[in-house]
Amino acid sequence: MRKWLMILGGILVGCSSQPTEPVSNTYLLPSGNQAVTSAIATNQPLLVVRPVEMAEHLSGNGLVYQLSDTEVVQAQQNLWAESISEQLTRRINNDLRQKQSRYWPTELTPALSTMGVPRLQVKVNQFNGHYTGVAKVSGEWLLLDAKGVLQGVYPFTYQVPLERDGYDAQVKALSEAVNRLTTQMAQRIAIFTTKT
């Protein structure tokens, strides 16, 4: 009987020495195909990329996963290392610098006046993993000319299959969806520039 009590005691001590604090993983959205960017050309007018607006359920720190048609959860231990809105704004800005040459995209800052400068606004409704094994990104983006006149509203929806299970694969699939989105934007911006 003592032997069993000693074994049971050893098991309990072993279990109690395990860390009880959950481990958090943090993620950054991968950058797109980053080439070395040359200095701004004097003939490139600015295009202000306004901060990306996220739907309320996406604006927290945790990665979001859709469990069913009606239920979404925000991860508690798998977190964005930085605001996803800020990451997306920076990624869109950098991707557009690489994918088109008519405008020099720049992020909105307090020192920059947007008077007389075309603007790009992105609104995101979905930016999450999905129970069907894909990452879903959807929303719309708006393009305004230098006078502030709306030139177009462009809805987007992308579904990228996850290569494997897990949040790392989800982040990579979300990044690929952003890559497709910025390619669409660059093509539309080229059409916009021929009209202005």
Solvent accessible surface area in square Angstrom, and as a share of the most:
residue,aa,sasa,rsa
1,M,175,0.78
2,R,199,0.73
3,K,144,0.61
4,W,179,0.63
5,L,102,0.51
6,M,146,0.65
7,I,79,0.40
8,L,95,0.47
9,G,29,0.28
10,G,45,0.44
11,I,97,0.49
12,L,110,0.55
13,V,104,0.60
14,G,34,0.33
15,C,82,0.49
16,S,86,0.56
17,S,85,0.55
18,Q,115,0.51
19,P,117,0.73
20,T,132,0.77
21,E,141,0.63
22,P,86,0.54
23,V,117,0.67
24,S,60,0.39
25,N,71,0.36
26,T,85,0.49
27,Y,35,0.13
28,L,107,0.53
29,L,17,0.08
30,P,51,0.32
31,S,72,0.47
32,G,16,0.15
33,N,135,0.69
34,Q,99,0.44
35,A,61,0.48
36,V,154,0.88
37,T,59,0.34
38,S,90,0.58
39,A,94,0.73
40,I,86,0.44
41,A,42,0.33
42,T,149,0.87
43,N,123,0.63
44,Q,35,0.16
45,P,51,0.32
46,L,55,0.27
47,L,0,0.00
48,V,0,0.00
49,V,0,0.00
50,R,83,0.30
51,P,69,0.43
52,V,5,0.03
53,E,87,0.39
54,M,30,0.14
55,A,28,0.21
56,E,153,0.68
57,H,77,0.34
58,L,4,0.02
59,S,65,0.42
60,G,29,0.28
61,N,105,0.54
62,G,2,0.02
63,L,1,0.01
64,V,6,0.03
65,Y,58,0.22
66,Q,23,0.10
67,L,81,0.40
68,S,41,0.26
69,D,116,0.60
70,T,130,0.76
71,E,87,0.39
72,V,65,0.38
73,V,57,0.33
74,Q,64,0.29
75,A,14,0.11
76,Q,134,0.60
77,Q,64,0.29
78,N,24,0.12
79,L,45,0.22
80,W,19,0.07
81,A,56,0.43
82,E,56,0.25
83,S,51,0.33
84,I,6,0.03
85,S,26,0.17
86,E,97,0.43
87,Q,6,0.03
88,L,4,0.02
89,T,8,0.04
90,R,96,0.35
91,R,14,0.05
92,I,2,0.01
93,N,6,0.03
94,N,35,0.18
95,D,6,0.03
96,L,0,0.00
97,R,69,0.25
98,Q,63,0.28
99,K,71,0.30
100,Q,21,0.09
101,S,92,0.60
102,R,104,0.38
103,Y,9,0.04
104,W,35,0.12
105,P,0,0.00
106,T,26,0.15
107,E,59,0.26
108,L,55,0.28
109,T,65,0.38
110,P,146,0.92
111,A,104,0.80
112,L,49,0.24
113,S,71,0.46
114,T,33,0.19
115,M,167,0.75
116,G,55,0.53
117,V,21,0.12
118,P,10,0.07
119,R,43,0.16
120,L,0,0.00
121,Q,16,0.07
122,V,1,0.00
123,K,70,0.30
124,V,5,0.03
125,N,84,0.43
126,Q,48,0.22
127,F,6,0.03
128,N,2,0.01
129,G,0,0.00
130,H,11,0.05
131,Y,98,0.37
132,T,87,0.50
133,G,35,0.33
134,V,21,0.12
135,A,0,0.00
136,K,36,0.15
137,V,1,0.01
138,S,14,0.09
139,G,9,0.08
140,E,55,0.25
141,W,0,0.00
142,L,30,0.15
143,L,1,0.00
144,L,36,0.18
145,D,23,0.12
146,A,41,0.32
147,K,181,0.77
148,G,28,0.27
149,V,81,0.47
150,L,88,0.44
151,Q,69,0.31
152,G,15,0.14
153,V,65,0.37
154,Y,38,0.15
155,P,100,0.63
156,F,9,0.04
157,T,93,0.54
158,Y,38,0.15
159,Q,94,0.42
160,V,11,0.06
161,P,91,0.57
162,L,36,0.18
163,E,157,0.70
164,R,121,0.44
165,D,139,0.72
166,G,44,0.42
167,Y,57,0.22
168,D,59,0.31
169,A,4,0.03
170,Q,3,0.02
171,V,4,0.02
172,K,105,0.44
173,A,6,0.05
174,L,1,0.00
175,S,10,0.07
176,E,64,0.29
177,A,0,0.00
178,V,1,0.01
179,N,41,0.21
180,R,98,0.36
181,L,4,0.02
182,T,0,0.00
183,T,52,0.30
184,Q,44,0.20
185,M,0,0.00
186,A,6,0.05
187,Q,114,0.51
188,R,99,0.36
189,I,1,0.00
190,A,50,0.38
191,I,91,0.46
192,F,9,0.04
193,T,17,0.10
194,T,113,0.65
195,K,153,0.65
196,T,96,0.56
